[in-house]
């Protein structure tokens, strides 16, 4: 099963379990072992889903104390977003558009902030791409979201990315590499318009490629 479907399926099962068990904010969740048995999935799959939910702020892990349903004020907003994404199968276009808006705004923030532009991650990404190392698409975009230093935006983006599925998990191809190299270099130099245009060109390239692959299938 592809990552998107597995993630959504397990999260839906967890949501059902939380509702049926009447687990409230601040209450402890069952252990990984128990969840694995209850949901009839492997512990690694449960662990992956819990890690994603923690990044989204829906649960909190206390060292040596277990996992708890989050009491964060952000919990409600992310829960609404998660419900929309997981229950409305016609929302995929809106998901992509909303993810794009978050990425574009993060690029603007980075280009206007000297400290963010000088982060070593950009040079590291540039070198990895130049030496033809395999780089996953979502990793580049995630670094952009992390660098803009907005935790709520990052959590929302992670939920959107999880639903975007297979294309985000693929490696950057030779054809799309020029767009990404331009994007990374523009971020370093603070060239806002160039960075935004490179990002859009990269997104459009992948969208067109995905449409062609879908049409051939």
C-alpha positions in Angstrom: 0.0 0.0 0.0 1.4 3.4 -0.9 2.3 5.8 2.0 -0.6 8.1 1.5 -3.2 5.4 1.7 -1.6 3.6 4.6 -1.2 6.9 6.6 -4.8 7.9 6.0 -6.2 4.5 6.8 -4.3 4.2 10.1 -5.2 7.7 11.1 -8.9 7.1 10.4 -8.7 3.9 12.5 -7.0 5.8 15.3 -9.7 8.6 15.2 -12.4 5.9 15.4 -10.7 4.3 18.4 -10.3 7.6 20.2 -13.9 8.4 19.6 -15.2 4.9 20.7 -12.9 4.8 23.7 -13.9 8.4 24.6 -10.3 9.5 24.9 -10.2 13.2 25.7 -7.5 15.8 25.3 -4.7 15.1 27.8 -5.7 11.4 28.1 -3.2 8.6 27.4 -3.4 6.5 24.2 -2.9 2.8 24.2 0.7 1.5 23.7 2.1 0.8 20.2 1.8 -2.9 20.9 -1.9 -2.6 21.8 -2.6 -0.3 18.9 -0.9 -2.7 16.5 -3.1 -5.5 17.8 -6.3 -3.5 17.9 -5.8 -2.0 14.4 -4.3 -5.2 13.0 -1.3 -3.5 11.4 2.4 -3.7 12.0 4.0 -1.8 14.9 6.3 0.0 12.4 3.2 1.3 10.6 1.6 2.4 13.9 4.9 4.1 14.9 5.0 6.0 11.6 1.5 7.2 11.9 2.0 8.3 15.5 5.2 10.2 14.5 3.3 12.0 11.8 0.4 12.9 14.2 3.0 14.2 16.7 4.5 16.4 14.1 1.0 17.7 13.3 0.5 18.5 17.0 -2.4 16.1 17.4 -0.6 13.9 20.0 2.2 14.4 22.5 4.8 11.9 23.5 6.3 12.2 27.0 9.6 10.4 27.5 8.9 7.3 29.6 5.3 8.3 30.0 3.6 7.3 26.8 1.6 9.1 24.1 -1.3 11.5 24.9 -4.0 13.3 23.0 -2.7 16.8 22.6 -4.1 19.7 24.6 -2.5 22.3 22.4 -4.8 25.2 21.1 -3.6 24.3 17.6 -5.1 20.8 18.0 -8.6 21.9 17.0 -7.4 23.7 13.8 -5.3 20.8 12.6 -8.2 18.4 13.5 -10.6 20.3 11.3 -8.0 20.3 8.4 -7.4 16.6 8.8 -11.1 15.9 8.8 -11.6 17.9 5.6 -8.7 16.2 3.8 -9.6 12.6 4.9 -13.3 12.8 4.4 -13.7 14.9 1.2 -12.4 12.8 -1.7 -13.1 15.7 -4.1 -10.7 18.0 -2.3 -7.5 17.0 -3.9 -7.3 20.1 -6.1 -7.8 22.3 -3.0 -5.2 20.3 -1.1 -2.5 20.9 -3.8 -3.4 24.6 -4.1 -3.3 25.2 -0.4 0.1 23.4 -0.1 1.4 25.6 -3.0 0.3 28.7 -1.1 2.2 27.7 2.0 5.3 26.9 0.0 5.2 30.2 -1.9 4.8 32.2 1.3 7.7 30.3 3.0 9.9 31.1 0.0 9.0 34.8 0.4 9.8 34.8 4.1 13.2 33.1 3.5 14.2 35.4 0.7 13.5 38.5 2.9 15.4 37.1 5.9 19.2 37.2 5.8 19.6 34.6 8.6 17.3 32.2 6.9 19.1 32.6 3.5 22.4 31.8 5.1 21.3 28.5 6.6 23.8 25.7 5.7 20.9 23.4 4.4 20.8 25.3 1.1 24.4 24.7 0.2 24.1 21.1 1.3 21.0 20.6 -0.9 22.8 22.3 -3.8 25.8 20.1 -3.5 23.7 16.9 -3.3 21.9 17.8 -6.4 25.1 18.8 -8.3 26.8 15.5 -7.5 23.7 13.6 -8.7 22.8 12.2 -5.3 19.2 11.0 -5.1 17.1 13.7 -3.4 13.4 13.2 -2.6 11.1 16.0 -3.7 9.3 16.3 -0.3 12.6 16.6 1.5 13.5 19.9 -0.3 10.0 21.4 0.3 10.0 20.3 3.9 13.4 22.0 4.5 11.8 25.2 3.0 8.9 24.9 5.4 11.1 24.3 8.4 13.4 27.2 7.5 10.7 29.7 7.5 10.3 29.0 11.2 6.5 28.9 11.4 5.5 25.8 13.4 1.8 26.0 12.6 2.4 26.4 8.9 4.8 23.4 9.0 2.1 21.3 10.7 -0.5 22.2 8.2 1.9 21.6 5.4 2.8 18.2 6.7 -0.9 17.2 6.7 -1.3 18.5 3.1 1.9 16.7 2.1 0.8 13.4 3.6 -2.3 13.5 1.4 -0.4 14.5 -1.7 0.9 10.9 -1.9 3.2 9.2 -4.3 4.5 12.2 -6.4 6.0 13.9 -3.3 7.9 10.7 -2.4 9.7 10.4 -5.7 13.2 11.3 -6.5 14.0 14.6 -8.3 14.7 13.7 -11.9 17.3 15.0 -14.3 14.6 17.0 -16.1 13.3 18.8 -13.0 16.8 19.3 -11.4 17.4 22.7 -13.1 14.2 24.1 -11.5 15.3 22.9 -8.0 18.9 24.1 -8.4 17.6 27.5 -9.5 15.2 27.6 -6.5 17.9 26.7 -4.0 20.4 29.2 -5.3 17.7 32.0 -5.5 16.9 31.3 -1.9 20.5 31.7 -0.9 20.8 35.0 -2.8 17.4 36.4 -1.7 16.1 36.6 -5.2 12.4 36.4 -4.4 10.9 36.5 -7.8 13.4 34.1 -9.3 12.8 31.6 -6.4 9.0 31.9 -6.7 9.1 31.3 -10.5 11.5 28.4 -10.2 9.2 26.8 -7.6 6.1 27.3 -9.8 7.9 25.9 -12.8 9.0 22.8 -10.8 5.4 22.3 -9.6 3.9 22.7 -13.1 6.5 20.3 -14.5 5.5 17.6 -12.0 1.8 18.3 -12.5 2.1 17.9 -16.3 4.2 14.7 -15.9 1.7 13.3 -13.5 -1.2 14.1 -15.9 0.6 12.3 -18.7 1.4 9.3 -16.6 -2.2 9.2 -15.5 -3.4 9.4 -19.1 -1.1 6.6 -20.2 -2.3 4.3 -17.4 
